[in-house]
Amino acid sequence: MSTFDFPWLSAMIALPAVAAMAIPFLPDKEGRTIRWYTLGVAIADFALMIVAFWHNYNFQSSDFQLIEKYAWVPQLGLNWSLAVDGISMPLVLLTGLINTLAVFAAWKVTNKPRLFYAMMLLMYSAQIGVFTAQDMLLFFLMWEVELVPVYLLISIWGGAKRRYAATKFILYTAAASIFILIAGLGMAFSGDTFTFDMVELGLKEYPLVLELALYTAFLIAYGVKLSIFPFHTWLPDAHGEAPAPGSMILAGVLLKMGGYALIRFNMEMLPNAHVYFAPILAILGVVNIIYGACCAFAQTNLKRRLAYSSIAHMGFVLIGIASYTELGISGAVLQMVSHGLIAAALFFLSGVTYERTHTLMMDKMGGMAKVMPRTFALFTAGSMASLALPGMSGFVGELMIFLGISTSDVYSSSFKIVVVFLSAVGVILTPIYLLSMLRQVFYGKQSEELHLDEFVQDIKPRELFITACLLIPIIGIGLYPKVITQAYDVKTVELAEHAREALPVFAGQQPVSLYSQVFSAPTLANANVAELIK
């Protein structure tokens, strides 16, 4: 039974799912009633989140809150178990905002509107389920349910190569999901007790070899979703072909599911294995940053350039998770929220541009600043946020991660210098490919095929409202980061302490140069490691 009288989290999941099932029975021929109905449901669910967290969430507690647990399929040990904490609560709110704005962004969808909006609501429901599930099997089911609507959105409403992109997406993500199931079953059967409860799984003691295997399986599964190199290749194709609302959700929410799961499972539940994998995560983060930035610069397709930009920005999340510091982990969470807002804004504006020009090839655009000055201003603001301009959320998140890894006492100085230096190179490359994108699209040579002066209109009030709803929190967080960090600061402190308790030491010494010897971890520390670390 829920800790509270009203099952808030169940209602958040059930409302869009039940509403989606009702769409086929709504009397509507042209899709107008359906889109208003879907938008109303999305707004109602987002409002439900705000009310639930405003009245029932304690920002000073690191414990799970709004707890609900019901026996669902007792024969399988499956429970409908939900809760939120400082890591999941901001991402639930991000999911509500992005999905609501994505529904509003899909206002002109006329092809199979019933199916389209039903899939939008079903995806909305499953994403909330992923961030709130506290049963391993329930988490896996929600993770799988979310894949189907994304596949259909790309394959039916995507671009010219939509079937290829959709097939690649489902093959990558479905294959990766097998690792979640196998690792989850391995955790459930390990030890004397059988359970899928994630809290109990986190309290189990696993043999080190098994824990390393579990960590590897989860890293592959969540690395595909987070688009970690070399599991990233599905993302540019999916973004390049997905409709703008689909791209908003892909970049704004789906990538964050991978980052959230890495923190929840790999770091929090498997801390001993995290000792061995943390430097690997930092290295993969650097590779993502450099590789993503270089590939972004080589793209001539607008959305593919933004997709590779997302790959680069997710590298900072990996570095923050690997930092072993409160500041670095806090920066990783902030980076996920910040990038969700920024990427959703940029992909939406790319959709606005596509509606006017019917092309995503930047060499076929040009001169659009003259006829679309407001769109240019908004696109510039989103790009400035993406390249971490001070005063915007992207700057705060990346700065916290840099400070977190550079002040970590578990890495050698040489390792930290290399990581920070190469990451900084990526930061320098970011404005190069973003500013060149703006120059080419808005001030490049005007294409004669576009007839800009005759047919192209500037951004409309509906589109301006959607963009403003994303830019306002981006600027707000940049100017006053505490508006979001206070929601999870207590939790990140606990996570950092929990992770550091598993750190090995050299013969009772402080772990100052833990990974200096080719990242080889010594024997795990004894029971007094907590005192030694402090």
Secondary structure, DSSP 4 states (H G I P E B T S, - for coil): --SSSS-HHHHHHHHHHHHHHHGGGS--SSSHHHHHHHHHHHHHHHHHHHHHHHHH--TT--S-EEEEEEEEEGGGTEEEEEEE-TTHHHHHHHHHHHHHHHHHHTTT--SSHHHHHHHHHHHHHHHHHHHHB-BHHHHHHHHHHHHHHHHHHHHHHS-TTHHHHHHHHHHHHHHHHHHHHHHHHHHHHSSS----BHHHHHHS---HHHHHHHHHHHHHHHHHHHT-TTS-THHHHHHHHS-HHHHHHIIIIIHHHHHHHIIIIIIII-HHHHHHHHHHHHHHHHHHHHHHHHHHHH--BHHHHHHHHHHHHHHHHHHHHHT-SHHHHHHHHHHHHHHHHHHHHHHHHHHHHHHHHS--BGGG---TTTT-HHHHHHHHHHHHHHTT-TTSHHHHHHHHHHHHHHT-SSS-HHHHHHHHHHHHHHHHHHHHHHHHHHHHHHHSPPPTTT-HHHH-----HHHHHHHHHHHHHHHHHHH-THHHHTTTHHHHHHHHHHHHTT---STT---TTTTTTTT---SPP-TTHHHHH-
